[in-house]
Amino acid sequence: MNCFRILSILVTLSLGLQALPAAAQATTSNSSGDPTYDIQSPPAFAMIGDLLVARPLLIAATAIGAVVFVVTLPFSAAGGGIGAAGKALVVDPGKSAFVRCLGCTGDGYNKRE
């Protein structure tokens, strides 16, 4: 691949990720009574948009984040921020891509603390 294609793909992915909603929806009590799961009922167009646009972009962001994490690992280790870098570059996009329900804005699973 030439540099122009790589640059255009990276710009497209970064602009696509910026278009995703940044704020998580506030957690409310669910109908099942289980405090672990937050059940949402997204509309069909949200599910279709999530399936065709958001999930592929989030999977690509997870893969690119993993590569960036490995490349910047020596610098993160020197600064003592390996955990924060891994969470920001790999875990957060991966959680959004693979854990949340189709069309939901939140991750769908809340850890008990």
N, C-alpha and C positions, 0 to 999 in steps of 0.2 A: 504494500500500500504506500502510496506517496504521502508526503507530509500534509498536503491540502486535504486529502480525504480524512486523515486522522484528526486534523484540526477541526474540520467541519463536523465530524461525528462527536467530538468532545464538546464543541459549542452547542450542538443540538441537544445532547444529553444534559448538559448543565442548564440550559434554558428550560428544558422539559421538567427537570427536577424543581426548578424555581416556581413552576406553575402549579405544583402540587400544594394542597392546603398545608399550611405550616402549623396551625393551631389544632391541638387535639380537642375533641369534643368532651365536654364535662361529663364525668361519670355520674349516672343517676341510678337509682335502685332498679333492679331488673324484675321481670315478672316471675322468674323461676324461684326467687328467694335465695339463690346461691350468691354470696358476696364475691365469689371468685370471678365469675363471668359476667360481662356486660353485654346483654343481647341487644342488637340493633336490627332494625328492619329498613335497610336502604332501598331506594326505588330501583327499578330495572335499569334506567339509563346510567345510574351511578355504578351498578355492577358491570355493565358493558364497558363503560369508560375505564373502570378500574382494570378489567381484564385485558383490554386492548391497548391501553396507554400507560397506566401507572405501574402495573406489575412488571412489564418488560423494562421500563426505565429504572425501576427500583432494583431489579435483578442485575441490570448492567451497572448501576451505581454500586451495588455490593461487590461485584467483580472488580471494578475499577478501584474501589476503595481498598480491597484486599491487596491489589498490586501496589497502590500508593503506600499502604501501611508497611508492606515488606520493604519497599524502597527506602522509606523514611525511618525504618526501625532503628538503625544505629543512632540517628539523631534523637529519636524519642527515648531511647535507652540512656543516652547521655544526659538528657534533661529530666529523666525520671517520670515521663508521661506515657509509658507504654499502654497502660490500662485505658487512659482517657483517649489516646489516639485510636486504639482498637475499637473502643465503643463508638466513637464518632464516625470512623471510616468504614467499619465492617458490621458491627452488631446492630446499630440503629437502622441502617437501610435494609439489612437482612431481616430484622424483626418486622419492619413495615412491609416487606415483600412476602414473607412466608408465614407470619403468625396471625395477622389480622384477617378478619373475614372479608369476603368479596364485596366491595362497595362501601365498607365501613370506614369511618375516618379515624377511629381509635384502633388500638392493637387487639382489642377483644379479650385480652387476658390480663388480669391485674394480680400481681403477686401479693400475697398476704404478708404483711410486715409485722 
